[in-house]
Amino acid sequence: MIKYILVALVFGIAAGYLNNNFGSLIANSWISGHLFNFSLILLLFVMGFMFGADREAMAKLRRSGLKILVIPFSIALGSVVGGLVGGYVLGISIVGSMAISAGFGWYTFTRR
């Protein structure tokens, strides 16, 4: 698994290097943005592929059935409620704070 993470890291370094060192900024942003998105999608695909190829993990998933969804849904609900409370306490947009907390950190990957 570590080798896939390192490949994604190398793609990220290349994207940053291209963005800062060659040609016009618009072209470099376009190239590095596509390289960044490709490396992220590739990493997610490889992680999903490795999970699907793991017979033991898939057997445990089948045995657990729908009970296995209780924890992820509880985490999602807790994050949104935390965003609601955080928005209220901090006096910022409640809808915005809930949206950010529902992103589970994925909003940091967006570039546009």
C-alpha positions in Angstrom: 0.0 0.0 0.0 2.8 2.4 0.8 4.1 2.3 -2.7 0.8 3.6 -4.0 0.9 6.4 -1.5 4.4 7.3 -2.6 3.3 7.3 -6.3 0.6 9.8 -5.4 3.1 11.8 -3.5 5.4 11.9 -6.5 2.5 13.0 -8.7 1.7 15.8 -6.2 5.4 17.0 -6.1 5.4 17.0 -9.9 2.2 19.0 -10.0 3.6 21.6 -7.6 6.9 21.8 -9.5 5.1 22.3 -12.8 2.9 24.9 -11.4 5.7 27.1 -10.2 8.5 26.6 -12.7 7.5 26.5 -16.3 5.7 28.6 -18.8 2.5 30.6 -18.1 0.8 30.3 -14.8 -2.6 29.4 -16.5 -1.2 26.5 -18.5 0.8 25.2 -15.5 -2.3 25.5 -13.2 -4.3 23.5 -15.8 -1.6 20.8 -16.1 -0.9 20.5 -12.4 -4.6 20.5 -11.6 -5.2 17.6 -13.9 -2.2 15.8 -12.6 -3.4 16.4 -9.0 -6.9 15.1 -9.8 -5.6 12.1 -11.7 -3.2 11.1 -8.8 -6.1 11.5 -6.2 -8.5 9.4 -8.3 -5.8 6.8 -9.0 -5.0 6.6 -5.2 -8.7 6.1 -4.4 -9.1 3.5 -7.1 -6.1 1.5 -5.9 -7.4 1.6 -2.3 -10.8 0.4 -3.4 -9.3 -2.3 -5.6 -7.1 -3.6 -2.8 -10.1 -3.7 -0.5 -12.1 -5.6 -3.0 -9.3 -8.0 -3.7 -8.9 -8.8 0.0 -11.0 -12.0 0.5 -11.0 -11.8 4.3 -12.2 -8.2 4.3 -15.0 -9.0 1.8 -16.0 -12.0 3.9 -16.3 -9.9 7.0 -18.3 -7.3 5.1 -20.8 -10.0 3.9 -21.1 -11.4 7.4 -21.7 -8.0 9.0 -24.4 -7.1 6.5 -26.1 -3.7 7.0 -24.9 -3.5 10.7 -21.5 -2.4 9.4 -23.1 0.9 8.2 -24.1 2.0 11.7 -20.6 3.4 12.5 -20.0 5.4 9.3 -23.5 6.9 9.5 -23.0 7.7 13.2 -19.8 9.5 12.3 -21.4 11.4 9.5 -24.3 12.4 11.7 -21.9 13.4 14.5 -19.9 15.5 12.1 -22.9 17.4 10.8 -24.2 18.0 14.3 -20.7 19.2 15.3 -20.8 21.6 12.4 -24.2 22.9 13.5 -23.0 23.4 17.1 -19.7 24.9 15.9 -21.4 27.3 13.6 -23.8 28.4 16.3 -21.0 28.8 18.9 -18.6 30.7 16.6 -21.4 32.9 15.1 -20.6 31.9 11.5 -22.9 30.6 8.8 -24.5 27.4 10.2 -25.2 26.0 6.7 -21.6 26.7 5.7 -20.1 25.1 8.8 -22.3 22.1 8.4 -21.3 21.7 4.8 -17.6 21.9 5.7 -17.9 19.4 8.5 -19.8 17.1 6.2 -16.9 17.1 3.8 -14.8 15.1 6.3 -11.7 17.0 5.2 -12.3 16.4 1.5 -12.9 20.1 0.9 -9.2 20.6 1.3 -8.6 18.7 -1.9 -10.8 21.0 -4.0 -8.9 23.6 -6.0 -11.7 25.6 -7.6 
